[in-house]
Amino acid sequence: MTVVLGISLAMLGAAAALVLVRLFRGPSNLDRIVAAEILLVVVIAGVALESARQRTTTYLPLLMILGLVGFVGGVAVTRFLSRDSDEPDEPEGVVREHPEPREEREQS
């Protein structure tokens, strides 16, 4: 059992190193967000492996909180980045008769 846990921790460490490279070199913000989410999953898996190694359930509340923070953080960041793209794009060639100024659209 300890050999399997050791191999698993080594694989998680390698995954974390690769994710950190993507986190710092990511060409776009989306790549960095996905890398941060994956890094959180790797941390959760590491805590779960440590809990299995110690044969205790004391880490379960921590795992639940990390999962919740990861979900809420991912949704919040995605919502923040998609804030500008809420308005649908009009097809090419469509011309409005009376275009509204941007300030009036935002207030309504």
Summary of the structure (lengths in Angstrom):
residues: 108
radius of gyration: 21.8
end to end distance: 62.1
largest distance: 72.0
contacts: 225
relative contact order: 0.09
helix: 75%
strand: 0%
